[in-house]
Amino acid sequence: MPPAFIAALRLPFHSRQQVILGDGNVHSLDVHTGTLEWDGQRQRIEIDTADTTPLVGVAMMYGYKLTVEDIDGGKVTIELLLNR
């Protein structure tokens, strides 16, 4: 999540970690904590600070089907696969 969003939300600092990006470069990122509602349930999560469009982590997607229409204006759908 962009630093300006994290600052505006006053998310508490958690730690600093190194990550390897898709291009193979290693970067250090600040990690903050927050709470979100996912599929009707509140969950505590770690949030990486990065100047990019916010993304949902892969761990959140376990048990769901993600469909992406990879065109301008395409739909993105998330469907529950497993009953909880």
Distance bins in CASP14 RR format, pairs under 12 A and 6 or more apart:
PFRMAT RR
TARGET T0000
AUTHOR 0000-0000-0000
RMODE 2
METHOD distances of the structure
MODEL  1
1 7 0 0 0 0 0 1 0 0 0 0 0
1 8 0 0 0 0 0 1 0 0 0 0 0
1 9 0 0 0 0 1 0 0 0 0 0 0
1 11 0 0 0 0 1 0 0 0 0 0 0
1 29 0 0 0 0 0 1 0 0 0 0 0
1 30 0 0 0 0 0 1 0 0 0 0 0
1 31 0 0 0 0 0 1 0 0 0 0 0
1 32 1 0 0 1 0 0 0 0 0 0 0
1 33 0 0 0 0 0 1 0 0 0 0 0
1 34 0 0 0 0 1 0 0 0 0 0 0
1 36 0 0 0 0 0 1 0 0 0 0 0
1 45 0 0 0 0 0 1 0 0 0 0 0
1 46 0 0 0 0 0 1 0 0 0 0 0
1 47 1 0 1 0 0 0 0 0 0 0 0
1 48 1 0 0 1 0 0 0 0 0 0 0
1 49 1 0 0 1 0 0 0 0 0 0 0
1 50 1 0 0 1 0 0 0 0 0 0 0
1 51 0 0 0 0 1 0 0 0 0 0 0
1 52 0 0 0 0 1 0 0 0 0 0 0
1 53 0 0 0 0 1 0 0 0 0 0 0
1 54 1 0 1 0 0 0 0 0 0 0 0
1 55 0 0 0 0 1 0 0 0 0 0 0
1 56 0 0 0 0 0 1 0 0 0 0 0
1 57 0 0 0 0 0 1 0 0 0 0 0
2 8 0 0 0 0 1 0 0 0 0 0 0
2 9 0 0 0 0 0 1 0 0 0 0 0
2 11 0 0 0 0 0 1 0 0 0 0 0
2 29 0 0 0 0 0 1 0 0 0 0 0
2 30 0 0 0 0 0 1 0 0 0 0 0
2 32 0 0 0 0 0 1 0 0 0 0 0
2 47 0 0 0 0 0 1 0 0 0 0 0
2 48 0 0 0 0 0 1 0 0 0 0 0
2 49 1 0 0 1 0 0 0 0 0 0 0
2 50 1 0 0 1 0 0 0 0 0 0 0
2 51 1 0 1 0 0 0 0 0 0 0 0
2 52 1 0 0 1 0 0 0 0 0 0 0
2 53 0 0 0 0 1 0 0 0 0 0 0
2 54 1 0 0 1 0 0 0 0 0 0 0
2 55 0 0 0 0 0 1 0 0 0 0 0
3 9 0 0 0 0 0 1 0 0 0 0 0
3 11 0 0 0 0 0 1 0 0 0 0 0
3 13 0 0 0 0 0 1 0 0 0 0 0
3 29 0 0 0 0 0 1 0 0 0 0 0
3 30 0 0 0 0 1 0 0 0 0 0 0
3 32 0 0 0 0 1 0 0 0 0 0 0
3 47 0 0 0 0 0 1 0 0 0 0 0
3 48 0 0 0 0 0 1 0 0 0 0 0
3 49 1 0 1 0 0 0 0 0 0 0 0
3 50 0 0 0 0 1 0 0 0 0 0 0
3 51 1 0 0 1 0 0 0 0 0 0 0
3 52 0 0 0 0 0 1 0 0 0 0 0
3 54 0 0 0 0 0 1 0 0 0 0 0
4 11 0 0 0 0 0 1 0 0 0 0 0
4 49 0 0 0 0 0 1 0 0 0 0 0
4 50 0 0 0 0 0 1 0 0 0 0 0
4 51 0 0 0 0 1 0 0 0 0 0 0
4 54 0 0 0 0 0 1 0 0 0 0 0
5 11 0 0 0 0 1 0 0 0 0 0 0
5 32 0 0 0 0 0 1 0 0 0 0 0
5 34 0 0 0 0 0 1 0 0 0 0 0
5 47 0 0 0 0 1 0 0 0 0 0 0
5 48 0 0 0 0 0 1 0 0 0 0 0
5 49 0 0 0 0 1 0 0 0 0 0 0
5 50 0 0 0 0 0 1 0 0 0 0 0
5 51 0 0 0 0 0 1 0 0 0 0 0
5 52 0 0 0 0 0 1 0 0 0 0 0
5 53 0 0 0 0 0 1 0 0 0 0 0
5 54 1 0 0 1 0 0 0 0 0 0 0
6 12 0 0 0 0 1 0 0 0 0 0 0
6 13 0 0 0 0 1 0 0 0 0 0 0
6 14 0 0 0 0 0 1 0 0 0 0 0
6 29 0 0 0 0 0 1 0 0 0 0 0
6 30 1 0 0 1 0 0 0 0 0 0 0
6 31 0 0 0 0 0 1 0 0 0 0 0
6 32 1 0 1 0 0 0 0 0 0 0 0
6 33 0 0 0 0 0 1 0 0 0 0 0
6 34 0 0 0 0 1 0 0 0 0 0 0
6 46 0 0 0 0 0 1 0 0 0 0 0
6 47 1 0 0 1 0 0 0 0 0 0 0
6 48 0 0 0 0 1 0 0 0 0 0 0
6 49 1 0 1 0 0 0 0 0 0 0 0
6 50 0 0 0 0 1 0 0 0 0 0 0
6 51 0 0 0 0 0 1 0 0 0 0 0
6 54 0 0 0 0 0 1 0 0 0 0 0
7 13 0 0 0 0 0 1 0 0 0 0 0
7 30 0 0 0 0 0 1 0 0 0 0 0
7 32 0 0 0 0 1 0 0 0 0 0 0
7 49 0 0 0 0 1 0 0 0 0 0 0
8 32 0 0 0 0 0 1 0 0 0 0 0
9 32 0 0 0 0 1 0 0 0 0 0 0
9 33 0 0 0 0 0 1 0 0 0 0 0
9 34 1 0 0 1 0 0 0 0 0 0 0
9 35 0 0 0 0 0 1 0 0 0 0 0
9 36 0 0 0 0 0 1 0 0 0 0 0
9 47 0 0 0 0 1 0 0 0 0 0 0
9 49 0 0 0 0 0 1 0 0 0 0 0
9 54 0 0 0 0 0 1 0 0 0 0 0
10 32 0 0 0 0 1 0 0 0 0 0 0
10 33 0 0 0 0 0 1 0 0 0 0 0
10 34 0 0 0 0 0 1 0 0 0 0 0
11 30 0 0 0 0 1 0 0 0 0 0 0
11 31 0 0 0 0 1 0 0 0 0 0 0
11 32 1 1 0 0 0 0 0 0 0 0 0
11 33 1 0 0 1 0 0 0 0 0 0 0
11 34 1 0 1 0 0 0 0 0 0 0 0
11 35 0 0 0 0 1 0 0 0 0 0 0
11 36 0 0 0 0 0 1 0 0 0 0 0
11 44 0 0 0 0 0 1 0 0 0 0 0
11 45 0 0 0 0 0 1 0 0 0 0 0
11 46 0 0 0 0 0 1 0 0 0 0 0
11 47 1 0 0 1 0 0 0 0 0 0 0
11 48 0 0 0 0 0 1 0 0 0 0 0
11 49 0 0 0 0 1 0 0 0 0 0 0
12 30 0 0 0 0 0 1 0 0 0 0 0
12 31 0 0 0 0 0 1 0 0 0 0 0
12 32 1 0 0 1 0 0 0 0 0 0 0
12 33 1 0 1 0 0 0 0 0 0 0 0
12 34 1 0 0 1 0 0 0 0 0 0 0
12 35 0 0 0 0 0 1 0 0 0 0 0
12 44 0 0 0 0 0 1 0 0 0 0 0
12 46 0 0 0 0 0 1 0 0 0 0 0
12 47 0 0 0 0 0 1 0 0 0 0 0
13 29 0 0 0 0 0 1 0 0 0 0 0
13 30 1 0 0 1 0 0 0 0 0 0 0
13 31 1 0 0 1 0 0 0 0 0 0 0
13 32 1 0 1 0 0 0 0 0 0 0 0
13 33 0 0 0 0 1 0 0 0 0 0 0
13 34 0 0 0 0 0 1 0 0 0 0 0
13 46 0 0 0 0 0 1 0 0 0 0 0
13 47 0 0 0 0 0 1 0 0 0 0 0
13 49 0 0 0 0 1 0 0 0 0 0 0
14 29 0 0 0 0 0 1 0 0 0 0 0
14 30 0 0 0 0 1 0 0 0 0 0 0
14 31 1 0 1 0 0 0 0 0 0 0 0
14 32 1 0 1 0 0 0 0 0 0 0 0
14 33 1 0 1 0 0 0 0 0 0 0 0
14 34 0 0 0 0 1 0 0 0 0 0 0
14 44 0 0 0 0 0 1 0 0 0 0 0
14 45 0 0 0 0 0 1 0 0 0 0 0
14 46 1 0 0 1 0 0 0 0 0 0 0
14 47 0 0 0 0 1 0 0 0 0 0 0
14 48 0 0 0 0 1 0 0 0 0 0 0
14 49 0 0 0 0 0 1 0 0 0 0 0
15 28 0 0 0 0 0 1 0 0 0 0 0
15 29 0 0 0 0 1 0 0 0 0 0 0
15 30 1 0 0 1 0 0 0 0 0 0 0
15 31 1 0 1 0 0 0 0 0 0 0 0
15 32 0 0 0 0 1 0 0 0 0 0 0
15 33 0 0 0 0 1 0 0 0 0 0 0
15 46 0 0 0 0 1 0 0 0 0 0 0
15 47 0 0 0 0 0 1 0 0 0 0 0
15 48 0 0 0 0 0 1 0 0 0 0 0
15 49 0 0 0 0 0 1 0 0 0 0 0
16 27 0 0 0 0 0 1 0 0 0 0 0
16 28 1 0 1 0 0 0 0 0 0 0 0
16 29 1 0 0 1 0 0 0 0 0 0 0
16 30 1 0 1 0 0 0 0 0 0 0 0
16 31 1 0 0 1 0 0 0 0 0 0 0
16 32 0 0 0 0 0 1 0 0 0 0 0
16 46 0 0 0 0 0 1 0 0 0 0 0
16 48 0 0 0 0 0 1 0 0 0 0 0
16 49 0 0 0 0 1 0 0 0 0 0 0
17 26 0 0 0 0 0 1 0 0 0 0 0
17 27 0 0 0 0 1 0 0 0 0 0 0
17 28 1 0 0 1 0 0 0 0 0 0 0
17 29 1 0 0 1 0 0 0 0 0 0 0
17 30 0 0 0 0 1 0 0 0 0 0 0
17 31 1 0 1 0 0 0 0 0 0 0 0
17 32 0 0 0 0 0 1 0 0 0 0 0
17 46 0 0 0 0 1 0 0 0 0 0 0
17 47 0 0 0 0 0 1 0 0 0 0 0
17 48 1 0 0 1 0 0 0 0 0 0 0
17 49 0 0 0 0 0 1 0 0 0 0 0
17 50 0 0 0 0 0 1 0 0 0 0 0
18 24 0 0 0 0 0 1 0 0 0 0 0
18 25 0 0 0 0 0 1 0 0 0 0 0
18 26 1 0 1 0 0 0 0 0 0 0 0
18 27 1 0 0 1 0 0 0 0 0 0 0
18 28 1 0 1 0 0 0 0 0 0 0 0
18 29 1 0 0 1 0 0 0 0 0 0 0
18 30 0 0 0 0 0 1 0 0 0 0 0
18 31 0 0 0 0 0 1 0 0 0 0 0
18 48 0 0 0 0 0 1 0 0 0 0 0
19 25 0 0 0 0 1 0 0 0 0 0 0
19 26 1 0 0 1 0 0 0 0 0 0 0
19 27 1 0 1 0 0 0 0 0 0 0 0
19 28 1 0 0 1 0 0 0 0 0 0 0
19 29 1 0 1 0 0 0 0 0 0 0 0
19 30 0 0 0 0 0 1 0 0 0 0 0
19 31 0 0 0 0 1 0 0 0 0 0 0
19 46 0 0 0 0 0 1 0 0 0 0 0
19 48 1 0 0 1 0 0 0 0 0 0 0
19 49 0 0 0 0 0 1 0 0 0 0 0
19 50 0 0 0 0 1 0 0 0 0 0 0
19 52 0 0 0 0 0 1 0 0 0 0 0
20 26 1 0 1 0 0 0 0 0 0 0 0
20 27 0 0 0 0 1 0 0 0 0 0 0
20 28 0 0 0 0 0 1 0 0 0 0 0
20 29 0 0 0 0 0 1 0 0 0 0 0
21 27 1 0 0 1 0 0 0 0 0 0 0
21 28 0 0 0 0 0 1 0 0 0 0 0
21 29 0 0 0 0 1 0 0 0 0 0 0
21 48 0 0 0 0 0 1 0 0 0 0 0
21 50 0 0 0 0 1 0 0 0 0 0 0
21 52 0 0 0 0 0 1 0 0 0 0 0
27 48 0 0 0 0 1 0 0 0 0 0 0
27 49 0 0 0 0 0 1 0 0 0 0 0
27 50 0 0 0 0 1 0 0 0 0 0 0
27 51 0 0 0 0 0 1 0 0 0 0 0
27 52 0 0 0 0 0 1 0 0 0 0 0
28 48 0 0 0 0 0 1 0 0 0 0 0
28 49 0 0 0 0 0 1 0 0 0 0 0
28 50 0 0 0 0 0 1 0 0 0 0 0
29 46 0 0 0 0 0 1 0 0 0 0 0
29 47 0 0 0 0 1 0 0 0 0 0 0
29 48 1 0 1 0 0 0 0 0 0 0 0
29 49 1 0 1 0 0 0 0 0 0 0 0
29 50 1 0 0 1 0 0 0 0 0 0 0
29 51 0 0 0 0 0 1 0 0 0 0 0
29 52 0 0 0 0 0 1 0 0 0 0 0
30 46 0 0 0 0 0 1 0 0 0 0 0
30 47 0 0 0 0 1 0 0 0 0 0 0
30 48 1 0 0 1 0 0 0 0 0 0 0
30 49 1 0 1 0 0 0 0 0 0 0 0
30 50 0 0 0 0 1 0 0 0 0 0 0
30 51 0 0 0 0 0 1 0 0 0 0 0
31 45 0 0 0 0 0 1 0 0 0 0 0
31 46 1 0 1 0 0 0 0 0 0 0 0
31 47 1 0 0 1 0 0 0 0 0 0 0
31 48 1 0 1 0 0 0 0 0 0 0 0
31 49 1 0 0 1 0 0 0 0 0 0 0
31 50 0 0 0 0 0 1 0 0 0 0 0
32 44 0 0 0 0 0 1 0 0 0 0 0
32 45 0 0 0 0 1 0 0 0 0 0 0
32 46 1 0 0 1 0 0 0 0 0 0 0
32 47 1 0 1 0 0 0 0 0 0 0 0
32 48 0 0 0 0 1 0 0 0 0 0 0
32 49 1 0 0 1 0 0 0 0 0 0 0
32 50 0 0 0 0 0 1 0 0 0 0 0
33 43 0 0 0 0 0 1 0 0 0 0 0
33 44 1 0 0 1 0 0 0 0 0 0 0
33 45 1 0 0 1 0 0 0 0 0 0 0
33 46 1 0 1 0 0 0 0 0 0 0 0
33 47 1 0 0 1 0 0 0 0 0 0 0
33 48 0 0 0 0 0 1 0 0 0 0 0
33 49 0 0 0 0 0 1 0 0 0 0 0
34 42 0 0 0 0 0 1 0 0 0 0 0
34 43 0 0 0 0 1 0 0 0 0 0 0
34 44 1 0 0 1 0 0 0 0 0 0 0
34 45 1 0 1 0 0 0 0 0 0 0 0
34 46 1 0 0 1 0 0 0 0 0 0 0
34 47 1 0 0 1 0 0 0 0 0 0 0
34 48 0 0 0 0 0 1 0 0 0 0 0
35 41 0 0 0 0 0 1 0 0 0 0 0
35 42 1 0 1 0 0 0 0 0 0 0 0
35 43 1 0 0 1 0 0 0 0 0 0 0
35 44 1 0 1 0 0 0 0 0 0 0 0
35 45 1 0 0 1 0 0 0 0 0 0 0
35 46 0 0 0 0 0 1 0 0 0 0 0
35 47 0 0 0 0 0 1 0 0 0 0 0
36 42 1 0 0 1 0 0 0 0 0 0 0
36 43 1 0 0 1 0 0 0 0 0 0 0
36 44 0 0 0 0 1 0 0 0 0 0 0
36 45 1 0 1 0 0 0 0 0 0 0 0
36 46 0 0 0 0 0 1 0 0 0 0 0
36 47 0 0 0 0 1 0 0 0 0 0 0
36 54 0 0 0 0 0 1 0 0 0 0 0
36 56 0 0 0 0 1 0 0 0 0 0 0
36 57 0 0 0 0 0 1 0 0 0 0 0
36 60 0 0 0 0 1 0 0 0 0 0 0
37 43 1 0 0 1 0 0 0 0 0 0 0
37 44 0 0 0 0 0 1 0 0 0 0 0
37 45 0 0 0 0 0 1 0 0 0 0 0
37 60 0 0 0 0 0 1 0 0 0 0 0
38 44 0 0 0 0 0 1 0 0 0 0 0
38 45 0 0 0 0 1 0 0 0 0 0 0
38 56 0 0 0 0 1 0 0 0 0 0 0
38 57 0 0 0 0 0 1 0 0 0 0 0
38 59 0 0 0 0 0 1 0 0 0 0 0
38 60 1 0 0 1 0 0 0 0 0 0 0
38 61 0 0 0 0 1 0 0 0 0 0 0
38 62 0 0 0 0 0 1 0 0 0 0 0
38 63 0 0 0 0 0 1 0 0 0 0 0
38 64 0 0 0 0 1 0 0 0 0 0 0
38 78 0 0 0 0 1 0 0 0 0 0 0
38 80 0 0 0 0 0 1 0 0 0 0 0
38 84 0 0 0 0 0 1 0 0 0 0 0
39 56 0 0 0 0 0 1 0 0 0 0 0
39 60 0 0 0 0 1 0 0 0 0 0 0
39 61 0 0 0 0 0 1 0 0 0 0 0
39 62 0 0 0 0 0 1 0 0 0 0 0
39 63 0 0 0 0 1 0 0 0 0 0 0
39 64 0 0 0 0 1 0 0 0 0 0 0
39 78 0 0 0 0 1 0 0 0 0 0 0
39 79 0 0 0 0 0 1 0 0 0 0 0
39 80 1 0 0 1 0 0 0 0 0 0 0
39 81 0 0 0 0 0 1 0 0 0 0 0
39 82 0 0 0 0 0 1 0 0 0 0 0
39 83 0 0 0 0 0 1 0 0 0 0 0
39 84 0 0 0 0 1 0 0 0 0 0 0
40 80 0 0 0 0 0 1 0 0 0 0 0
40 84 0 0 0 0 0 1 0 0 0 0 0
41 60 0 0 0 0 0 1 0 0 0 0 0
41 80 0 0 0 0 0 1 0 0 0 0 0
41 84 0 0 0 0 1 0 0 0 0 0 0
43 56 0 0 0 0 0 1 0 0 0 0 0
43 57 0 0 0 0 0 1 0 0 0 0 0
43 59 0 0 0 0 0 1 0 0 0 0 0
43 60 1 0 0 1 0 0 0 0 0 0 0
45 54 0 0 0 0 0 1 0 0 0 0 0
45 56 0 0 0 0 1 0 0 0 0 0 0
45 57 0 0 0 0 1 0 0 0 0 0 0
45 59 0 0 0 0 1 0 0 0 0 0 0
45 60 1 0 0 1 0 0 0 0 0 0 0
46 57 0 0 0 0 1 0 0 0 0 0 0
46 59 0 0 0 0 1 0 0 0 0 0 0
46 60 0 0 0 0 0 1 0 0 0 0 0
47 54 0 0 0 0 1 0 0 0 0 0 0
47 55 0 0 0 0 0 1 0 0 0 0 0
47 56 0 0 0 0 0 1 0 0 0 0 0
47 57 0 0 0 0 0 1 0 0 0 0 0
47 60 0 0 0 0 0 1 0 0 0 0 0
48 54 0 0 0 0 1 0 0 0 0 0 0
48 55 0 0 0 0 1 0 0 0 0 0 0
48 56 0 0 0 0 0 1 0 0 0 0 0
48 57 0 0 0 0 1 0 0 0 0 0 0
55 61 0 0 0 0 0 1 0 0 0 0 0
55 66 0 0 0 0 0 1 0 0 0 0 0
55 76 0 0 0 0 0 1 0 0 0 0 0
56 62 0 0 0 0 0 1 0 0 0 0 0
56 64 0 0 0 0 1 0 0 0 0 0 0
56 66 0 0 0 0 1 0 0 0 0 0 0
56 76 0 0 0 0 0 1 0 0 0 0 0
56 78 0 0 0 0 1 0 0 0 0 0 0
57 64 0 0 0 0 0 1 0 0 0 0 0
57 66 0 0 0 0 0 1 0 0 0 0 0
57 78 0 0 0 0 0 1 0 0 0 0 0
58 64 0 0 0 0 0 1 0 0 0 0 0
58 66 0 0 0 0 1 0 0 0 0 0 0
60 66 0 0 0 0 0 1 0 0 0 0 0
60 78 0 0 0 0 1 0 0 0 0 0 0
61 67 0 0 0 0 0 1 0 0 0 0 0
61 68 0 0 0 0 0 1 0 0 0 0 0
61 76 0 0 0 0 0 1 0 0 0 0 0
61 78 1 0 0 1 0 0 0 0 0 0 0
61 79 0 0 0 0 0 1 0 0 0 0 0
61 80 0 0 0 0 0 1 0 0 0 0 0
61 81 0 0 0 0 0 1 0 0 0 0 0
61 82 0 0 0 0 0 1 0 0 0 0 0
62 78 0 0 0 0 0 1 0 0 0 0 0
62 80 0 0 0 0 0 1 0 0 0 0 0
62 81 0 0 0 0 1 0 0 0 0 0 0
62 82 0 0 0 0 1 0 0 0 0 0 0
62 84 0 0 0 0 0 1 0 0 0 0 0
63 78 0 0 0 0 1 0 0 0 0 0 0
63 79 0 0 0 0 1 0 0 0 0 0 0
63 80 1 0 0 1 0 0 0 0 0 0 0
63 81 1 0 1 0 0 0 0 0 0 0 0
63 82 1 0 1 0 0 0 0 0 0 0 0
63 83 0 0 0 0 0 1 0 0 0 0 0
63 84 0 0 0 0 1 0 0 0 0 0 0
64 76 0 0 0 0 0 1 0 0 0 0 0
64 77 0 0 0 0 1 0 0 0 0 0 0
64 78 1 0 1 0 0 0 0 0 0 0 0
64 79 1 0 0 1 0 0 0 0 0 0 0
64 80 1 0 1 0 0 0 0 0 0 0 0
64 81 1 0 1 0 0 0 0 0 0 0 0
64 82 0 0 0 0 1 0 0 0 0 0 0
64 84 0 0 0 0 0 1 0 0 0 0 0
65 76 0 0 0 0 0 1 0 0 0 0 0
65 77 1 0 0 1 0 0 0 0 0 0 0
65 78 1 0 0 1 0 0 0 0 0 0 0
65 79 1 0 1 0 0 0 0 0 0 0 0
65 80 0 0 0 0 1 0 0 0 0 0 0
65 81 1 0 1 0 0 0 0 0 0 0 0
65 82 0 0 0 0 0 1 0 0 0 0 0
66 75 0 0 0 0 0 1 0 0 0 0 0
66 76 1 0 0 1 0 0 0 0 0 0 0
66 77 1 0 0 1 0 0 0 0 0 0 0
66 78 1 0 1 0 0 0 0 0 0 0 0
66 79 0 0 0 0 1 0 0 0 0 0 0
66 80 0 0 0 0 0 1 0 0 0 0 0
66 81 0 0 0 0 0 1 0 0 0 0 0
67 74 0 0 0 0 0 1 0 0 0 0 0
67 75 1 0 0 1 0 0 0 0 0 0 0
67 76 1 0 0 1 0 0 0 0 0 0 0
67 77 1 0 1 0 0 0 0 0 0 0 0
67 78 1 0 0 1 0 0 0 0 0 0 0
67 79 1 0 0 1 0 0 0 0 0 0 0
67 81 0 0 0 0 0 1 0 0 0 0 0
68 74 1 0 0 1 0 0 0 0 0 0 0
68 75 0 0 0 0 1 0 0 0 0 0 0
68 76 1 0 1 0 0 0 0 0 0 0 0
68 77 0 0 0 0 1 0 0 0 0 0 0
68 78 0 0 0 0 1 0 0 0 0 0 0
69 75 1 0 1 0 0 0 0 0 0 0 0
69 76 1 0 0 1 0 0 0 0 0 0 0
69 77 0 0 0 0 1 0 0 0 0 0 0
70 76 0 0 0 0 1 0 0 0 0 0 0
END
